[in-house]
Amino acid sequence: MAVPSRVLLLAVLSLLVSVAVGHGGDKFQNVTYDGRSLIINGKRELLFSGSIHYPRSTPEMWPDLIAKAKHGGLNVIQTYVFWNIHEPVEGQFNFNGNYDVVKFIKLIGEQGMYVTLRIGPFIQAEWNHGGIPYWLREVPDIIFRSNNGPFKQYMKKYATMIIDKMKEEKLFASQGGPIILSQIENEYNHIQLAYRDMGSRYVQWAANMAVGLNTEVPWIMCKQKDAPDPVINTCNGRHCGDTFTGPNKPHKPSLWTENWTAQYRVFGDPPSQRAVEDIAFSVARFFSKNGALVNYYMYHGGTNFGRTSAVFTTTRYYDEAPIDEYGLQREPKWSHLKDLHKALNLCKKALLWGEHGVQVLGKHTEARLYENPGTKVCAAFLANNNSKSPETVDFRGEKYYLPPRSISILPDCKTVVFNTLTIVSQHNARNLKNSKVAKNLKWEMSSEPIPTVEELPVDSKTPKELYSFLKDTTDYAWYTTSIELGPRDLPMRPDIHPVLRVASLGHALHAFVNGEYVGSAHGSHDEKSFVFQNAVNLKAGVNHIALIGMTVGLPDSGAYMEHRYAGPRAITVLGLNTGTLDLTVNGWGHQVGLTGEKMKVFTQSGSHRVEWKKADGQGRALTWYKTYFDAPEGNDPVAIRMTGMGKGMIWVNGKSIGRHWISFLSPLGKPSQSDYHIPRSFIKPTENLLVVLEEEKGNPEDIEILLVNRNTICSVITEYHPPHVKSWQRKESKIRPVVDTVKPAAQLKCPNHQEIVAVEFASYGDPYGSCGSFLMGNCNAPITKEVVEQNCLGKTSCSVPIERELFIKDNDACPDIMKTLAIQVKCDHKKH
């Protein structure tokens, strides 16, 4: 008996559904897209994503970072894949430790989140060489990122290897895994014109190659206006709601792959901030204009361990992100964005299925609507684009107050549940305090030998180019030469000295003459080249000159990266009686790396290979220092403050925590970074070996081991703040309150199950300042602190409503001002 085709089809579909179980216990994910959004298993989705890079933290930190991202309202984690750490030597692969990308992706999937995998191979990311391994630079006739045969061959081989690895582990959504998007290339539009036709052909080839890898999930190209079908072009920047020209085809969704939460920092930079109000405005703007995915770059920046940072980039990366370098939530950035995600999710049905419209409300104001006519599905974004003045607008028979440059979100076109400028979530301040255990460090020192041309005989007429000489194996290269002078060559007057001048293509240099340190010089992120010139003492007879040339990371951006160079290019001695002496072609000896590096003096076994003596005061330039410390008390993150030092590197138990550079001051007269993260997983209970290479004259006696917390939490609320977004929920297509009384209140919650042990500041009136540094204004209700203590002391969390009758019992000393309630409390674990 024949089975009807419709019945057979239903039976097959039922069988497929019954066996297709994967990601988080769900069915295998079929990922497609239309002009509105990504479609996962037939459902349109709003996606909130954050960048967390696995090699910039440790495997021990990953579960907590992912959990905090999910708790912050994210449903996607985005990461690059870093070619140069996985294949540091051609054909030799490393996917262990904090390079275990498979483990990282599986942890994300276990927490029910999705992944965007950006495989590069060029990633930029302020990462050494933009992620491209150095050995690729030495392939004959190669031109990176162009329609170049050798580059395409290696790129395809690498991309295939990564994709096959993901497939073997069943990590794509089509296999039940968490990866829903893949990215090929990165911001190529920036440099495409430099390659002319070779650039256009390369874009087409890269897209076709990627699609041919058959991941069964969509591919994207960021900042690539001409991304070939079916690859989706996406936006990077701070304000993609206004700057994105849009998908290059109407059937593609609007995706934002990098919303910069601050600015990465290079040595010499002042602090970099981006207000969360600006981030929230940009995200609300993007979703109000048909956006479907936003990714925060970075959500957690982390640490550039070892030598992984790009040229002049600090060890600390995007510390101002919602989760800071130490893995702690930065408030209000983390919470205000969490509240935004909640508000947008209340609009989800309208955003994904409603008809889009725009209504002009005034010169600087507008309403962007998503509505299904004839139904209760409606969401509105009321925007005030005036950056200086608030506005009051009429919308559907109601008046709405809009602060300057803000967007209010109305998930039912009536109720304001969130305003981008008005923060109702809590604030916090980061505290660094001295460890009670890891203190009174006893330092020893060992000097790096300064070679002469006798130890490093001449092997080249001119100084060797630094990149090709070091091959990215170390920051350091020695250059040695000698000159013989007669008494009549030297200046006769005691107030005149010869000058050693070195013109260098970058990045930094130290100079020694006859074993004595004569100074240093360096370039910067924006200008790598520099000229070193210092007076030197020369003698009659043979004079030994030793230069140590340095890289501070490799370039990570721009066209023709394979043609960048560094190191000394012209060396002269000025001021001799016989005139200027050109040493550039004098004949030079060379050495890759320092002797201490080769002996691995930063490891327990290697430290016994050199002589150490007690460190007493300032040491000479180019000195190794070591000490031991016990694990700091508690579980808080650990940092080391490098007071008294100049430039060099730091190791803990043989693991490098990166470059320090305290002597490179910002325009504010302070180091760009003074504190350096030591992951807890690097630390043993006792006898931790701490080794510092100091290139300049430094004194380690003021170095401190610190504990880091964010246990100072605050709230700043005015009478005109909206209630917290968690006061509402969507039920039966309506926005309904979930609390008895919907009103603004100060909300405080301690981290890590701590409780409020002290109220450090409380003022109802006109206080000012910020968390950690509040000040009383001219008006304050005297009983404010007492009210806050009654509501909050001894509790893990508390809520203090902003009601005049609660704080003012008799006469109001300043009845005409809008009242502000500012609270600062200290959290700690309950004392037994």
Protein Blocks (a to p, Z undefined) as FASTA:
>chain_A
ZZdfklmmmmmmmmmmmmmccehhiacddddddfkbcceehiacddddddddfklmcfkl
mmmmmmmmmmnopabdcddddfklmmmbghiacfehjllmklmmmmmmmnopacdddebj
angjopghhlpafklmmpghiaehiabfklmmmmmmmmmmmmmmmmmnopafklopabfb
dcedjhklmmmmmnmmmmmmmmmmmmmmmmmnonopacddehifklccfbdcddedjblm
lmpgbjfbfkbccddfbdcfbdcddehiacddddfklmmmmmmmmmmnopabdcdddfbl
bjaehjlbcehiafbghklgmbdfkopacdfklmmmmmmmmmmmmmmmmmmmmccddddf
bfkbccdddddehiabdcdddddfbfkbccdddeehiacdddehiadddfkomaccbdfk
lcfbdcddddddddfklgciacdddddddddfklmccfbfbdcdfklmnnopafbdcddd
dddddfklpcfbfkbccddddddebjbdcddeehiafbdcdddfklmbacdddddddded
jdddddddddedjafedehkllgcedjfbdcdehianbpadfklnopaddedjfklmnop
mbmklmmmpccdddehjadehiaddddddddehjbdcdddfehiabdcddeehiaebjcd
fklccfkopafbfbdcddfklpcfbhpacddddfbdcdfklpccdddddfbccddddfkb
ccdfklpcceehiacdfbfbdcdddddddehhiacfbdfbdcedjdeddehiaccdfbdc
fklmmmmmmmmgopabdcddddfklmmmbbcfblmbccddddddddddddZZ
